[in-house]
Amino acid sequence: MADPDARPALPSGIVAFVKRDCPTCVLIAPVLEQLGGKLDLTVYTQDDIDFPKGVDRVDDTSLEMSWHHEIEAVPTLLRVENGRESARVLGWHRADWEGITGVNGLGKKLPDSRPGCGSLSVDPTRVPELRVRFSRGKLRSRRVEIAALEDPIEAIYDRGWSDGLPVVPPTEDRALAMLEGTSRSADEVVAVVPPDLVECTVEKIAINAVMAGCKPEYLPVVIAAVEAACTDEFNIHGVIATTMGVGPVVIVNGPIRRAIGMNTGINALGQGNRPNSTIGRALQLVIRNVGGGRPGEVDRATFGNPGKLGFCFAEDEETSPWTPLSTDLGMEAGQNTVTLFAGEGPRNIVDQLSREPESLARTLAVNLRSLHHPKLVMAFDCLLVVSPEHARVFAEAGWSKRHLVEHLEEYLQISGEELVRGAGGIAEGLPESVRNATLPKFRPGGILVACCGGSAGLFSVMIGGWLTGATGSQPVIQEVRR
């Protein structure tokens, strides 16, 4: 049985694609007749099997050949050798036509050049139907038939595929369009998704990206996020199953942030920007729909947090005075990356008066100490998101990011007397054995720093992490592959 995606072969010689409803094609019809008497010429006609006269024509009103050979405009002239295209000219350009055919004196009475018209195979009103028709067999997923009187969005709710908000119905044409966003094969297995340990292909990710509202150009970022989430280091199974209200936080670095239009400024952690809002959501839908991580089942969070719908933002590398988070984690500057951090919802840190770095660092430290509980130390990482105005205080004083982190680590050395159970009249705390020790709030490397946000506002944000170590979750960075 033939591969349904195999590209139909072109005949060797000179091949032309035309349509009657194109003034330039009508103009050069005599040139095609001239070539037909000298060369092996095949003319594919898109809209009228009787056009052009005087040459052997092949009916391409189905647009199958035009679609598979990516004809963008008509007329298009190809030279084909041993079944392979070796040269292409779009529109009418006498010198180029003579060069590709080896025939001089073509169309002497015609203008030297004329632009062509759009091919019917790229007509926006026809592309979705053509994509589905000529990609039969590319999608391997099971088709679910929706009854004529059934609302697709309600049907998705009823089948348990939604995160609680309406999703975009993943029709075949939408899934195929989403796959155009990556060069990776639709059937490539990207990861084994916990908790059900199901193999997840690029196609499955694309379907969930459609449901989340992504555009095709976001797909490589979503794929990278899935790859990072399904590592042993990130431990998405544990992140889902914990009773703590944490979920994957996706931080994007590299030129792709700007290329897909991510918001790094005002309201960077909030709503209103499509890639910020949908990339993290797509990841969560993959975990739910492919991996089986549904609330009330494996997902046992006591409260959860709104970020579990999808929490994704990009670092503002252009205005930050510091190196981006991606290079802190070992990647080269300029690489497109996603970093996953198992985090709770963001909490504001307010300091509108500090103009000296030491004072501001102490403000950050006293707030960071409160994460989860002031008496719990070395168990949780933290992601600190510094606003432009706070970053400027440090930059003007010559503080690097490393310098800031060193000061935070210094200010977060805590006496065991404050941490033991019962201290301060609070039962929560550490065993009596640590009373004479001094312990850091965070493990070495446990404070991650990124920069983004609006240019006005003397605030920063802290995002508390989940349990670290072998039984918890480590931040994971993954390169974005197109």
N, C-alpha and C positions, 0 to 999 in steps of 0.2 A: 504494500500500500504506500502510495507516494506521501511524502511529508507535506502536510497541508500548508506549511509555512515556506516551502521551497519557492524561490523566486523563479518564475517562468523565464526560460532562456530567450534571448534575443537572437535573431538570425545574423550571421556574419555579413559584413558590408556596411552600407550607409543606412541608418534608420532615422526616420522622421516621425515626430508626433505633432499633429495639427488638429484644429477644429474649424468648422465653417464659421462659427460665430466669433471670428477673430480677424480684423481687417488686415493684419500683417500676414496671416496664413493665406488669406485670399490673394494678397499682393504677391506672395512668393510661389503661388501655385504653378506658374509657368517655369520657374526655376526647378521645381521638383520634376516636372515633365521633362525638362532638359537633362536633368541628372538621370532620370529613368532610362534614357536611351544610351547612357554611357557606363553606368555602374550597376552593381547589385543593390537596388534600392527597395526598402520596405517602408511603407507609410502606414502608420497607425492613426486612424481618425476617431476622434472622441465623441462627435455628436451627429455625424451624417455619413452614412456608409457610401454615399454617392459623391463625396468630396475627398480629395480633389480629382478632377477628371484627368485622363491621360496617363495615369499611373496605376500600378497594382496596389489596391488598398486592403488593409486588414481592419476588421471591425473591432474597435476598442471602446464601444459605447458602454460596456460594462466597467471600463476604466481599470481593469485588472492589470494590464501591462503598465499603464501610466502610474498606478499606485505602487506597484512593486519596484519600478525602476525610478521612483522619486522624481517624476516629471513635475517641475514647479511652474513652468511657463510654456506656452506654445507660440510659435513653432520652436521645437527643440530638435537639433540635429546631432546624432551620435555616430561615431565610428566604432564598429564592433569587430574585433579580431578574435577568432577562435572562441566565440561565445562570450568574450569579455569586452566591456566598454573601455576604449582607450582614449577617447576624446569626446567633448560635449560643447555645443554652442547653443546659447539661448537667444531667441529673437533672430532678426535678419541682420547680418553684418557680412557684406560681400567678401571682404578679405578673409574673415574667419571661415566662411563657408568654402571658399576656394582652397584654403589651407587644409581643412579637414577632409575635403573630397579629392583634392589634387586636380580639380578641373578649373581651368581659367575661363574668364569671360562670362561669368554667371550673371544673369539679370542686368545686362548692360543698360537697359532703359529704366531700371529701378533706382530709387535713392540708394546711397551707399549703405545706409543702415536704418532700421526701424525697430523699436522695442516690440516685444510680443505682448501676449495677454496671459492672464492667469490660467493655469491648467485646471480643468474640471476636477481633477483628482485632489486639488488643494482648496476647493471651494468650501468655506467654513460650514455651509449648510449641508454638505455631503460627507465631510470627513468622518464624523462619528459612525455613520452607517458603513462607510467603506472600511474603516478600521476594524469594525466587528466582522464584516463579511470576509475580509482577506486575512484575518488573523485567527480564523477558526482553528481550534486545536491548540492555540498558544496558552490559553488559560486552562489549568487543570482542576480548579476548584469546582466543587459540586454546585450546580445551579439550583436555586430554590425558586419554585414557581409561586407567584403571588396571584391570588384569585382576582378576577376583574373588578370586583366590588371591594377588594381589600385595600386599605391605605398602606402603602409601603412603609411609611414611618411608623405607623402603629403596629404593623406586622413585625418590624424589627424590635420594638419594645416587647411584644408578646413572646418573641423567641429568645429574649434575654441577651441580645447583642449590644444593647445600648448602655452607656454609663449613667443614664438617668436624664440626659438631655437628648433632644432630637439629633439624629445622625443623617448624613447624606446617603440615600440608598445606593449601594455599590453595584450599579448596573455594569454590564460587560463593557460597554463603550467607555464608561468612566474609569474602570480598572485598567483597561488597555491604554487610555490616555495617561493615567498615572504612571504606568510603566515606561512611558516615553521619558520620564525624568531621570532614568538611570541607564547606564550601558550594561548593567549586570543582567544575567539571564534570569527570566522569570522563575525558572525552576531551581535556581541555586538555593541550597539550604544555607541560611544565614546563621541560625542559632537553634538550639534546643531550648524551648521556652518552659520554665517552671510555672506553676507547680506540677503540671501534668506531664512535663518532659515531652512535649510535642515538637517535632521538627517543623521549623518555620521557614518558608521560602520567601524570596523577594516578592512573589505574587501575593502571598498572604499579607505581607506588610503593606503592599500597595492597596489592597482591598480595605484594610483598616485605616489607611491614610485617607482614602476616599471618604470613608464614614466620618472621620474626624474633621473633614473640611479642608484638608491640605491641597496645595497645588502641586503639580508634578515636580517642580524644581525643589520642593522641600523633601522629596522622597529620599535622596542620599543621606540627609541629616537624620531622618527617622530610622533608616536602616542602621546607621552607626549607633544610634541610641539603643536600638534593640540588641545589637552586638555587645555593647557595653553592659547592658542590664543583665544579660544572660551568662555573664562570667561568674566563676566561683568567687572571685574577689568582691564583686558587687552583691552577690547573694540576693537576687530579687525574691526568691522563695521566702527567705527570712524577713525581708522588708515587707512582703505582703502579709505574712502570718503573724507578725508581732502585734501585740495589743497597743503598742505606741502608735501615734497618729502620723507616721512618716510615710513618704513615698519618694519616687525618683525625681530629683531636680535636675534638669538638663541645662547645662551652660554651654553656649556655642561660641567658638573663637574662629578667627580666620576671615579671609575675604568673603566667604560664602554668606556671612551675616548681612553684608551690604547687598550682595547680589540677589538675595531673596527678600530683601526689604524688612529685616528684623528691626524692632524698636530697641534702641539702647539708651534712649533719653527719658523724657517725661513719661511717667507711668510705666517704666520698663518692666516692672514685675506685675503689672496689672493687665486689664482687658484692653481691647480695641485694636490690637495688631494681629493680623491673620497668622503669620508664621509663629509668633510667640504663643498664640492661643491654641494652635492646632498641632504643632509638632509633639509637644508633651502629651497631648490628648491621644494622638495616634499611638504612641508608645503604650499608654495605659490600656487602650483598646486591644492592642496585640496581646498584652499580658492577660487581659480578661478573656478575649474571644479565642485565642489560640492556646494560651497556657492554662486557662481555667481559673485564673485568680479573681474570683468574684466575692464581693462583700457578703458576709454571713456564712460563707463556706470556708475556703482557705483564708480569705482575708478576715482577720479577727480583730481589727482595730477597734479600740474602745470608743474613740471619737472620730478618728480620721482627721482630715483637714481639707479645705477646698482645693488645695494644690494637688490632691490626688485625682482630680479631674484631668490635670495636666499642668505641669509647672515647668516652664521653659523660658529662658531669657538669654540675651547675648551681651557679652562684655563690650563696653565702649572703649575699644583699643585706641581710637583716634585722639580722644581727649584725656585719657588716663596718663598720669605722669609715670606710671610703672609698667613693668613687663606684664604681659597678659597671663592669666591663670594657666593657659596651655603650656607656656614655656616653663612656668614654675613646676609643672608636672612632667617635664622632660621632652616635650615636643619642640620642633624648630619653629621660630617665628615665621608667620605667614602660612603655616599649615592650617587647613580646615579641620577642626576637631569638635567633638562633643565630650563634655565631662559629665559624668553622672555622680550625684551626691545624694545619699539617702537622708532626706531632710524633712523637717516639719514646716509649718507655715512661717513666713517672714515676720519678724518683730522689729519695730522701729526703735532706733536709739537716737535720742534727741540731745544735742548740745549746741546751742546757738550762741554761746558766749566764749568758748575756748578759742583763742587765737595763737596759742603756743602748743606745739606738738605734744609735749609731756602731759599737759592738762587734758587734751583731747584723747590721748592714748589711755589715760586713767579712766576717762568716761567710758570708753569702749570696754576696757577691762572690767570695770565694776558691773557693767551690763552683761558681759559675757559670763561672768561668774554665776549669774542667776539662771543660766540655761539649765532647763530640766529641774535642777535643784541646786542651791548654792553649796550644799554639802556633798554633792556627788562629783567626783573628780576622776579624770583619766579614762572614763568610760565612753565618752561621746566626743566626736569631732564637731567642728563648727565652720560654717561658711559665712564670712564677713563680707558684706557688699557695701563698699564705701562710695558715697556720693561725690560728685565733682567738687562741691564746696568743702567738704571735709578733706578730700584728697589734696586740695590746694593748700590747706594748712600745713600738711606734712611736706608737700613738694617745695613750698617756699622756704621751709627750714632745712631742706636738703635731705630729708628722710627718704630712704628707699623703702620698698615694701618689706624687704628682709629686716631693715632697721625697725620698722613698726612692729613686726611680728616678734622680734627679740624683746622689745619693750613690753609688749603684751604678755609674753611668757614670764618676764620678770615680775610684772605687776600681778600675775595670776599664780604666784607661789603662795600657798595657803598653809597656815599652821594647822597641824593635826588637832590641836585643842579646839579649833572651830569646826572640825569636820566630824568628830566622833559622835556616836549616837547619844542623844540626850543634851548635847551642847546647845545652848540657846533655848532650852526647853523644848527642843524638837526631837522626836524619836528617830526620825530618818537620819541616816549618816553612816559613817564607816566604823569598823570595829575599834575597840579600845586600844588595840595594838599599835595604831598609827598616831596616838596622842602626841608622842614626842618627835614625830616626823614632820617634814615640810614637803607638801605634795603639789604638783602642778595641776591646774584645772584640766588641761588638755595634754594628751600624749605628744611627744615630739612630732612635728609635722601635722598636728591635728587642727591647726588654724589655717584655713584656705582663705585667700583674699582675692576679690574681684572688684571691678569698678564699673558702674553704670548709673543711670538715673538723670533726672532733670538738673539743669545748671543752677536752679534756685532752690534753696532748702538745705539748712544745716542739719541734715539727718544722715544716718547710715542704717543698715539693716543687718540683723543677725539671723541666721537660719541654723537652728540646732540640728545636730545629726542623730543617728541611731547608734546602737552598740557597735564599738569597734572591735578589732581583733578577729581571730579565726572563726568565731561563731557569729560575728556581726557583719558589717558591710564596710568596704573600703572604697574611697573615691576611685573611679575608673575613667581613664581618658581613652578615646577611640578616634582614629583618623577617619574623616569623611571621604569615602571613595565615590566618585561619580558613577 
